Amino acid sequence: MTQTTQTKSRTGGQVLVDQLLIHGADRAYCVPGESYLEVLDALHDVQDRFTLVNARHEAGAANMAETHGKLTGQPGICMVTRGPGACHAAIGVHIAQQDSTPMILLVGQIARDTTDREAFQEVDYRAMFGPIAKWATQIDDARRIPEYMARAFRVATSGRPGPVVISLPEDMLTDVVQVADARPYTATHAELSDSSLEALKAELSTAERPLLLLGGSGWSDETAANITRFAEANKIPVTTSFRRQDIVNNLSPVFAGDFGTSTAPSLYAHQREADLLVVIGARLGEMTTKTYTTITSPNPATRLVHVYPDADEIGRVYSPDLGLAAAPASVAAALADVDLGRADAWGGWCETLHNDYLTDSEAPNGGDWELDMGVALTQIRDSLPDDMVVTLDAGNHTGWAQRFLRFGRPGRIIGSTCGAMGYSVPAAVAASLENPDRLALSFVGDGGFMMSGNELATAAQYGGCPIVLVFNNGVYGTIRMHQERDHPERVSGTTLKNQDFVKMAEGLGAHAERVTKTADFADAFARARAAGRPAVIELVTNPEQISTRTTITKLRDAAKQKATAG
């Protein structure tokens, strides 16, 4: 059968917007610029089908788009202008790369006839974004916009998802051309073959203490449910990579914790006890392997099965005993109803790991601190809605959420696995705008809030109602922790003198209040939920309590003992 397409005369900007709609995009985050005026003009005609959200900073816009990609599995769309705008947005592209998030960044570019003259804000975006984007390109012919955009959506979502950057010369966008639209894209994913499934089952069946490690992107609610059903039926303990705790309900009898910045010492011990580690979807990067120390490279001490959607990733750092190229959805669907007949043998092992997780996530005694967020969070966690979205910034403050809250589906945990400060507030804004009926709860430190707290104005403008918990201890906590560990009592560059966060938040249109005592948190949180607008709770915490597991004094004492011993 011959398929025919119709052509029609349009500007490049109109062609671009038509392609966004054809491929299912209905929202973009931007900071406007004159370099893509034709796109903005074309969007004016489709306001009933497409929402354009004006962020306050390009980094915020990019992080909102990246969050959209995490939440929906579809490419988050970001639009920025050339030069400085693109530079600011690079942080979101880097996050999308390391987090394997589908994203498309559209960058307005100088006119084609001024190239290589160092025109106003001229940058070669292929060179700039090449190392961190899955594909970076420029469209020089408006007639090829449908081709490029269809490819962009496919590249961003196929295999290991990731970011695509497309440069749009401003004069190309004004060209009037006759061109046919592309057909809606379809993503391509590696499927688990029958022989690969049998090989995976054989590895599991012979293990005495198997351990699943799930991570990466591509975990839909259905995929998460399938892998959970398999693990629970066979009593195989499940762990997750950094900030992927939502793949399996944390109260499932198989959940054993996550490998990240708040990992319990008991879980590391159990990892060493395991005789088979089955990794599905995770890259086994620095955070998940504690700087490549818990798993030895290139030959792990524990038998390793690595299942990943991109064959090129398998064996890049660790040489597995069995490597399989397959998307998590395919693997989970194939395993969902598999009974390996070893549940009785693995039951005790699984129960031990889950009980250790539960013990580690119980509230501390709270006696040493006027405001102990471990106690505060355990007081409210059972009242939090199941579909809540929690967004995390970079910093030690996230340890309280990661250790003392519990995650699962349909809720989500949204955080940058590459440790980008300033991520959480824009992410919470995007989550609230994407799903207005769901609670979006942001965890951010005082340093991170200063970087992107202004995006609360974006939430207020478009009707978002995120709740932002600002951990104010007057220091860059994570850096201070490392500083005290390596150079005790030599504080340099890590102290913050903060302004009044309550007044700042109120000026941005948010409900705001300050909490200094554990007993006051629950009521303040209830008022924030009832506010009907963005809300900020400033949490004044003691910098001595530098993380959920140590103090500055303990770090200093350990460093001094090490120096004396050395």
Beta strands, then each sheet from edge to edge (+ up, - down):
strand 1: 7-11
strand 2: 27-30
strand 3: 51-54
strand 4: 76-80
strand 5: 103-109
strand 6: 135-138
strand 7: 163-169
strand 8: 176-180
strand 9: 210-214
strand 10: 238-240
strand 11: 255-258
strand 12: 276-280
strand 13: 303-308
strand 14: 322-325
strand 15: 389-392
strand 16: 412-415
strand 17: 440-445
strand 18: 467-472
strand 19: 511-515
strand 20: 535-540
sheet 1: 1+ 8-
sheet 2: 3+ 2+ 4+ 5+ 7+ 6+
sheet 3: 11+ 10+ 9+ 12+ 13+ 14+
sheet 4: 16+ 15+ 17+ 18+ 20+ 19+
end
